[in-house]
Amino acid sequence: MSSRLADVSAAARELEQRLRLGGGPEKIERQHRQGKLTARERIARLKDADTAFVEFGLLVAYDKYNGEAPAAGVVTGLVHVGGRPCVVVANDATVKAGSWWPETIGKILRAQECAMRCHLPIIYLVDSAGVNLPYQGGVFPGQYGAARIFYYNSLMRRYLHIPQIAAVMGPCIAGGAYLPALSDEILMVKGTSFMGLGGPNLVKGATGAAIDAETLGGASTHTGISAVAHYAVEDDAACLAKIRDLIGRLAPPERVAPYDPDAAPGADPSTLYDLLPNDHRMQYDMHAVLRTILDDGALDEFQPDIAREMICGDARIEGMPVGVVANLRHLVKGAHGAGARFGGIIYTESAEKVAYFIQRCDRHGIPLLFVQDVSGFMVGKDAEHSGIIRAGAHFVEAMATTSVPKIVLTLNHASGAGYYAMAGQGFDPDFIFSWPTGRMAVMEGESAVQAVHGPSLEEAKKAGFDPSDDLKAAVEAMRADYEHQLDARFAAARGYVDTIVYPEDTRTVLGIALRAAWQNPGPHLGPFVLPSRLGGDE
């Protein structure tokens, strides 16, 4: 019998496989006829062979625009180039000529924020017709509109000194031309690239002058006349080789992670498909999950006999030290005669324990891994009288202000204020991942039904009547709506997680994320922090 995790994983994989085709086989073939590689082919040649590409936002916008914007027309993520972690942003010209949808902006900004937060070189592979004009209202204006891309470009150049390499490998038109112009080095491909504030048609309409694209803004023009670009290369393959060469010339990073490629987990990750229960409400062994992720499966627990519903401890992933904060997901016997505690719930004592552990990791410079399966904070008289609001505030403040890297992995539930305390997206974790079983919402559907329709259902029960048809329909509609919104694919489509990862890939993805985050000595506060604001040198 197949498991819930296997079933939802298969559905997510099928969707991802379809989205990776971008605009489809015909558009891919058209790209090849133009002498160009596709965005994914370019990334495959750019990255080190036999290394993984951790893609961000593959599912973004897949359920909008009648399916016409797979991956929002841009491919972003983490790659290794010459052994060095880098961020890559590649326009997918098979999707509406690589034009910018509203969600394209969000994906590019997220990629830039990862580069800024982790001090990683960022590589732009530009092949875009510019703004998708029918949707310009979601692209052009606003604080987080397209202009913010150029704002981040400027901050990286002037203050953060983060290397930016831009390769114009197709059209780069209008305001989009400022993205390469604000980079450190610009490459252009002879015969297929164009960069200009307006194309030949716009120039003719505005000035009446007729001019061909190559003369107006081709590689020879910008490397031999305008001096806007720095290198002209023969084709895509030569362009990608030149980028690898430029990355290899960079000064070594300030910090290099203590990476051990030979380290192995303590258990086979394939066992996870049978470990997670088919009913998301049922218990399972979180320690068994951690053994498939951590080196040798070893976790040195911190205060293991205190607030056992929260697991805290020291471990390593591929040789890199990490502080683990995870939700236990079964009933826990209370200490000193206290009543049993529910797994996945945060109590006053557990909040204080985790807050102290986070602060201790912060003092020691140890990155944090939050493994989420949390239903929220405990409610009720005992919880309120014990000061759970104050304890929860301690937890949230410690998590929010820690200056070490924060990486999030959602296994199952991510609900209520518990999701926030466990480094929810609003607290700027360096990376946030989810298994296909992740369920992100303020509460589960049944809880929402009781909160909204509970009084009416109880009133009908007391009167000895069945609920009305309208009430039954409203209840079922709410359940269905919650199930739809609780799907990990729903969260991924809206950028609430960077990517959906699968159990057997989890350790590899976490290792890549840790190596990337390790390059920033700190602080990891917000998408970027200018060092002088914290007393350091510019």
Salt bridges, closest charged atoms under 4 A:
GLU14 OE2 - ARG18 NE 3.92
GLU16 OE1 - ARG20 NH2 3.71
GLU41 OE1 - HIS32 NE2 2.90
ASP48 OD1 - ARG244 NH1 2.90
GLU55 OE1 - ARG40 NH1 2.75
ASP63 OD2 - ARG494 NH1 3.05
GLU68 OE1 - LYS96 NZ 3.86
GLU103 OE2 - LYS64 NZ 2.73
ASP127 OD2 - LYS36 NZ 3.02
ASP127 OD2 - ARG42 NH1 3.18
GLU234 OE2 - LYS190 NZ 2.73
ASP236 OD2 - ARG42 NE 2.91
ASP245 OD2 - LYS242 NZ 3.84
ASP245 OD2 - ARG249 NH2 2.52
ASP279 OD2 - ARG281 NH2 2.90
ASP285 OD1 - HIS287 ND1 3.92
ASP285 OD2 - ARG291 NH2 3.85
ASP295 OD1 - ARG507 NH1 2.78
GLU301 OE2 - HIS287 NE2 2.72
GLU309 OE2 - ARG341 NH1 2.87
ASP314 OD2 - ARG360 NH2 2.65
GLU349 OE1 - ARG341 NH2 3.11
GLU352 OE2 - HIS394 ND1 2.95
ASP373 OD1 - ARG329 NH1 3.14
ASP373 OD1 - HIS413 ND1 2.80
ASP428 OD1 - ARG117 NH2 3.43
ASP430 OD2 - HIS524 ND1 2.53
GLU444 OE1 - HIS280 NE2 3.77
GLU444 OE2 - HIS413 NE2 3.67
GLU444 OE1 - ARG439 NH2 2.77
GLU446 OE2 - ARG479 NE 2.58
GLU476 OE2 - ARG479 NH1 2.56
GLU483 OE2 - ARG439 NH2 2.83
ASP487 OD2 - ARG489 NH2 2.71
ASP498 OD2 - ARG110 NH2 2.70
GLU504 OE2 - ARG13 NH2 2.48
